[in-house]
Amino acid sequence: MDYSVIGKKIKEMRKVVGITQKDLAEEICTQALISRIEKGDIYPSATTLYQIAIKLGVDVNYFFEIGTTPRLDYITEVEKQLRDLRTFRNYEEMMELIKTEEKNPLFYKDNEKLQLLYWHKGIYQFEVKKDPDMAFSLLDQAYHLTAHRKKAMSEREMQILSSKGSVYFTLKNYDTTLHYYHQVENAIHKTGILQDKSIKTKLYYNIARVLTRKGELAQSTAYCKKAIKWCFSEELLWGIGELNYQIGYNYELDHKYEQALNYFHRAMNMFELRNDAANITFLTDKLKKLSGSIPT
């Protein structure tokens, strides 16, 4: 077979997991050897390949198959389901999925997979059980399952810190909220490339919301406009409605109602494209009230 395929698959999985060549090489071999393997210059020994497979969370046979293994497909599907349930606030169903996977050795024997469950359990504890202390405990446990100083912050670690920030936001502790959000912002600047582009959109939107609450309307609007520019450059749909709404809300607080209506209508167009019933209902009521506030 073409042994360069194995190197390509190792590189592909390493990026999915979010670790560097140096991190992958630790306690296995040298970084230089990982680099040569990924380039297809050399073929790894069976022992090395087995250790790499364990670190990447895949079966060693994954590297010899044309497609991904059922194991990888299954984990990816669970992650997708959790993301969708989280996004649409189906927290009870999300928790049922977590309870099922907590019994699955693919998850509880792997820190990175377990991290996914702890993160979502933390969200559930806050959103449903209204228990911020338990939420913080679970989010901290999730974060520290993989975080350490020798590696860059992974995208999931960024999301976990953002979740902590969101809890503090709801608790109206805005300075602490910004502390966590700026940690993520700095990590994104260092990383440069994101697999999940929406992380940056959501972060800027969340920072903008905090700045609005602190009365820093111009800065909030600036973050929203940066995020909208990012959405268009990356061809992202999520966030454009929310960001236009936030700009409109800033104008509304500043008593600039015509500008506010303009951005609210832009937001409504996006919510209608997404069939986002909750936001459509909310914004419809706001548009009616605000339209009545503008003198004819």
N, C-alpha and C positions, 0 to 999 in steps of 0.2 A: 504494500500500500504506500501511498504518498505520506511520509512521516511529517511533512510540513503541516498536514491537516491537524495532527495532534497539537502542534505548537499554536496553531490558530485558535483551536478550541480552548486551550489553556488560557490564552490571552483574552478571548471572548468572555470566559467565565470569571476570570480575575477582575475584569472591568465591571461585570454584573455584580459581583460581590463587593467591589469598591475598595480593593487593596492594591498596593504598589508591588512591583517586582521584588523589592526589598522585603516587604512584609511576607510575601509568598515564600521567599527563599529562607526566611528565618527558621532555624532548627531543621532545615532540609538540605540545603546546598548553598552555593553562592548566588548573589544577584546576577553575576555575569553568566552563570550557567542557565538560569531562568531566561535571561535575554536571548541566549543562543537557541534554547529549546523553542521559545515562542517564534523566533525567526525561521525555524526549520533547519538550522545549521546542523544540529545533532539530535539524536534520539535518546530520550531519557531511559535510565535503567528501570526495571520493573518496580524496584523498591521506591525509587524517586517518584515515579508516576503514581504509585499507590498513595504516597504521602501527600502529593499535590492534590490528588482527588479528594482525600479526607479534608484537607484544608479548604478546598473549594466547595465542599458539601455535595459532591456528586459521586455516583458509582464509577469505579475505574473503567467499566465498559462503555461509559459515555464517550470516551475519547476514541472509541473504535467504531461507533455507530454513525450513520449518515445524519440522523436527526437527533433531537434531544431525547433523553430517556423519559419513560413515564414518570419517574420520580421527579425530575426537573419540571416537567409539564404540570404535575400535580401541585407542586409548591408554588409555581407561578400562578396557577389558577386560584389557589387559596389566597394568595397575596392580592390578586385582582378583585376577588370577591370581597375581601375585607376593605379594600380601598373604596369600592362602590358603595358598600353598606355604610362606611364612615361618611362618605361624601353626601349621601342622601339621608343621613341621620337615622338609619334603621338600626338603632343601637341594640335592641333586644335580639334581633336576628344575628347581628354581629357577635353578640356574646354567646349565642348558641353555637356558632361556628367555632369560636375560641375554645369552648368547653370540649367540643369534639376533638379538635386538634391537639389539645393538651394531653390527650391519651395516646397520641401518635408519636412513636419514637423518632420519626423523621424531624419532629419539632423539638420534643423535650430533650433530645440528646445532642442538639446542635444549638449553640448560643445565638447564632444569627437568626435562626428560625424561631427560637424561643423569644428572642427580642421582639419579633413581629407581634407575638401574642401578648407579651407584657405591655407593649406600647398601646395596643388597642384595649386591653383591660383597664389601663389607666384612664383612657378616654371615657370608657363606659362608667367607671367609678365617679367621674366628675359629672358627666352629662346626665346620667340616669340616677345614680345613687346620691348625687350632690355631696360627695365626700372628697373635698380637695386634699386633705391630708393623705388619704389612701391613694388618690390619683397621683400626687407628687411622689409617693413612695414607689409606686409601680413604674412611673416614668423614669425615675432615677435608676431603679433596678434595670430597666430596659436599656437605658443609655450606657450604663457601666458594664453591661455584658460584652460590649465590643470596643468601647472607647478607651484609648490610651494615648500617651503623648508621642509615641513613635510613629503614628500614622495620621494622615489627614482625616478630617471628619467625613464620615460616609454620608450619603444622602439620607439614609434612614435616621442616622444620628441627628442630622439637621432637622428632620421632621419631628423627632422626639423633643428636641429643645424648643422648636416652634410650638409644639403642643403645650409644653410647660408655660411658655409665654402667653398662650391663649387662655390658660387657666388663670394666670395672674391678671390678665386683661379683664376677665369676667369678674374677678375679685376687686377690680378698680385699683390695683397696685401697678400704676402705669410705668413708673421708673424701673421696677423689676422686670416688667414686660419688655421694655425696650432693651434692657440688659441682655436678655436671652435672644431677642430678635437681632440685635447687632452682632452677637456672637455668630449667629447663622450667616448674617450678611458678610462678615469678615471671612468666614469659612468658604463661602461661595466665591468671593474674590480670589482667594488663594487657589481654589480648585480649578476655576476657569471654565471647565466643561461639565455640564449637568446631563445625566441621562433623562431625568424627569424634569423637563423645562418648567413645569408648572410650580415647582418649589419656589423659584424666584418670584413668579407672579404673585403667589399667595403671600410670600414674605413681605413684598413691597406693599401689598394691599393691607396687610395686618399692621405694618408700621404706620401706614397712612391713617388707619383708624385710631391708633393710639395718639398720634400727633393731633388729630382732630379733637379728641377728648381733652388734650392738654391745651387746646386753644391755639395751636400752631398751624393755622389753616393753610398758609402759603406753603409751608414745608410738606404738609399732607398732600396738597394738590401736586406738588413737584414729584413726590414719590409715585402718585397715581399715574402721572404722565410718563414717567420713566417706565413704569410697568406696562402701560398701553403700548409704548414704543417696542418694548421687549416682546409683547404678545404678537404684534404685527411682524416683527423681524423673524420670529420663530414659528409663525403661522399657528398660534395657539388660540383656541376659542375660549377656554375657561378664563374668567377674570375680567374680560372686557366689560361685561355688564356691571359687575361689582365695582370696578374701578371708576366707570363713568358715573355710577350712582354716588360713590364717595365724593367725587368732585362736585356733583350737584348738591350734595348735602353740605359740603363746605360753603358753597355759594349761598345756600339757604340760610345757614347760620350767620353769614355775613350780610344778610338781607338783600342779596342780589338775585331776586327771584326769577327774572327772565333767563339769566345765565343758568340758574339751577334747573329750570324747566327744560332747557336745551339738553343738558346732560342727563336728566331723568328720562327724557324720551329716547336718547341713545341707549341708555341702560335697558329700557323696556323692549327695544327692538332685539337686543341680545337675549333677554330672558324669554321672549316669545319664540325665538329660533331654537332655544334649548327646551322649550315646553316646561319651564321652571314655574310650576303653578304657585308655589308659596311666594316667590318674589314678584310674580305678576300681580297677585292679589294685593300684596303689601304696597307695591308701587302704584297700582291703580287708585287706591284710596289716597295715597299721598299726592298724586297728580291732581285729583279732584279738589283736595283741600288747598293746595298751593295755587292752583289756577284761580280760585276764588279770592286769593289774597292780593292778586295783582290788579291794580286799578285800571279800568278801561278808559 
